[in-house]
Amino acid sequence: MHETAIYSSVIERAEQRRGGFHVFDCLISNRTAHIVVDLQNGFMAPGAVAEIAQARDIVPNVNRISASLRAAGGLVVYVQNTFDDVAVRTWSTYFDHFCTPARRQRMIEAFTPGAEGHALWPGLDVRPEDLIVRKRRFGAFAPGASDLHAILQDRGIDTLIITGTASQVCCESTARDAMMLNYKVFFVADGNATFNDQEHNATLSALAHTFCDVIGSDAVIALIQQDRVAAETRGSVVA
């Protein structure tokens, strides 16, 4: 698990600009989705082409968040990094310039649908009511990436909890675009992972500055439970 820390200068600036560090003090569970980004064998299995060993450590927190949100009426969505023919054809800048030919081939083979690397990590607690969405860019909301935004809008979702890997690539890209699409975004400090603490904490600091409420897994679960109690109270009052 990463040893997380947000730059003190970012905390100070955020408090000056918005009157406090944390952005949101509540959420509405049935309007919230837990977006689990790229927790797939190709990123998590020992020896995999894009292995991020730290990602295996966050799985218990990811599962706890999913269980809590499901129980409160929220949605869980697993996003899969997908390098199919469409991705390779329409995203040539990445495949032609950011990979050696050998790595390009290995990444495509690993993340083609049906490949072992494309499959979700078996330690995830995936339930029948959860959704699985394929994406063809780092960020799930980028043009041409996926239909995630339309799916969420159809379900009345306005708040996202983001976990997954890699913190500074697919997770950060998804979080930034989500906020600019007008979602309220919680980025879970101990529910995201990358290669080392330095890169992880740089992402936490950048997102906390302007884009997301950076929060721990226990804290976001507490907000879900707080909303669940409030909903039960409202129901008993109406009854």
N, C-alpha and C positions, 0 to 999 in steps of 0.2 A: 504494500500500500504506500502511496506517496506521502511524504511529509509535507503537508500543504502550508503555504504561507502566501499572503497577498501583500504586495509592496506597501510599505507604510505611507509613501507619498500618494499612492492611489486612494487609500482609505481616507487620508486627510482631505484630498481634493473632492472625493465623492461626498463626504460629510458636509463640506462647505457648499457644494453645489445643490444638494438635495435635502440637507438638514439631517441626514443620518446615513449610515452605510447600507443597511438592508432596504430594499425597495418596496417589497410587498409584505404585509402582516397577516394575510389570509389568502385562501384560494377557495374556489367552488369546485368540489371534486368531480361532479358530473359534467363540468365544462373543462376538465383538465385531462391531458394525455401525457403519459410517460413515454417519451421517445427514446428507445434503446438503440444506439447507433453502432452498427458494424461489429457486434460481439459474435464473430464468426470464427470458424476453425482456422481460416487463413491468416487471422491476426492473433490467435490465441493458442493454438496447438504448439507444443514444443517442437522447434525446428521448422515451423511453417515459414513460408516465403516472407511474410510481413509480421513475424512474431513480435508481439509486445507483451512481455511476460507479466508486467504489472496489471494487465487487463484481467488476468485470471483472479487476481486478489479482490477485485471490486464486485464480483458476481454475487456474493451474499447480500451486499447492500442493494444492488440492482433488484434482486429478487424480493427483498423486504419492501422496497418502494412499490414494486408492481403489486404485491399482495395487498398492501395497505390501500392503494388507490382502487384496485378492483373491488375490494370490500366496500368502498365508499361510493361506488358507482361510476368511477372513472374508466378511462380507456388506456390500454397498453398497446404500443405499436413497436414492433421490431423492424428496424431498417437494415436491409442487406446491401452492402457494397456489391455492385454487379458490373462486371466487365464483359458484356456480351458484344455481338457484332455491331449493334447500334452504338454502344458506348465508344468502341474503338473507331468507328467511322466518323462520329460526330464530335469527338474530343481528341483530335489528332495532336493538338498542341501538347497535351500531357503525354500521350503515348509515344510521340516522336521525339520529344525534347527533354523530358524529365526522367526517363528510364534508359538504361543501356538496352541494346537489343535483347540480351539474355534475360534481364530482369523483366522487360516488357512481356516476353513470352511466358515467363513463370507466373507473373501476376495475372495475365489473361487466363492461363490454364487454371489457376487457383480459384478465381472469382467468376468463372463461367457457371451459370445455373446448372445444377446437377453435379458439379464437382464437389469433392469433400471439403475443400476450403471455403466454398460458398455457403455451406450449411451453418446454421446457428450453432453456437457452442452448446454442447449437451448439458452443461451445468445450469443453463437458464431454465427457469420455471415457466415454460410457455404453455398457456392454456388455450382451449378451443375458442374461447371468445376473444382472444387477442388477435391483432392484425399483423400481417407481415407485408412489408412494402419494399420493393426493390428500387435502388437508386443508381444512376449512372454518372453522377458527379460526386465530388466530396460533400458538398452541402445538399441536403435533401430538398431544399426549396429553390435551388438554382434552376433557371430555365432549362428544360430538357432532362432534369434529374429524375423526377418522379411525379406522381399525382398526389403526394402527401397533403399538400395544401388544400386541394379540392376535397379530399376525404375528411379532413379535419373540419373544414367549413361546413360540409353537409351535416356533420354531427354536432355543430354548435360549439366546437372547442375554441376557447380563447386563451388558454393557459397551457404551457408546456413545461414538463420536467425533463431535462436532458441528461442522459448518462451514456457511457460507451467509450469507444476508442477510435482514433487517437485524439486526445484532448485538443491539440492545436491544429488539427487538420479537419476531419469530417465533423467532429463534435462542435468545434468552434465555428466552422463555416455554417453549419445548420443553425446554431444559436443566434449568430449575428443576423442572418437573413430572417429568422423567425421574428425577432424583435422588430425588424423593419417592415415586416408584414403585419405588425400590430398585435402579435401575441405577447402575453406576459410570460417571461422566461425565467425559470429556475435552473441554474447550472450547478450540478451536484459535485462539490469539491472532492468527496471521497467515493464518487460514483463514476468518475471519468479517469482515464489512464493513458499514459504515453511512455516514451522511452526513459525519461528521467525526471527528477523533481524540478530541475531548472526550467525545462520546456513546459511542464505542467503548470507551474506557478506563474510563468509569464502569461499563459492563457487565462488563468484565473484572474490575474491582475488586469489584463486588457478587457476582459468581459465585465468585470465588476465596475470598471471605470464608467461605462456608458451603456452596456448592452443587456446585462442580466443581473438577477439577484443570485449571487454566488453563495451557496448554502450547503451545510452538511446533510448527510442522509437522515440522521436522527431528527434534525430540525424540520426537514420537509415532511417527514412522516408525522411529526407532531402537528403540522399545519393541516394535513389530511385528516388526522384524528379529531382535531379541533372542529373542522367543518362537519365531520360525521356526527359529532355530538350536537352541534348546532342544528343540523338537519333533523335529527331525531327529536330535539326539543321543539322545533317548529312543527313537526308532525304531530306531536302530542298536544300542542296548543290548539292546532286546527281540529283535532279529534275532540 
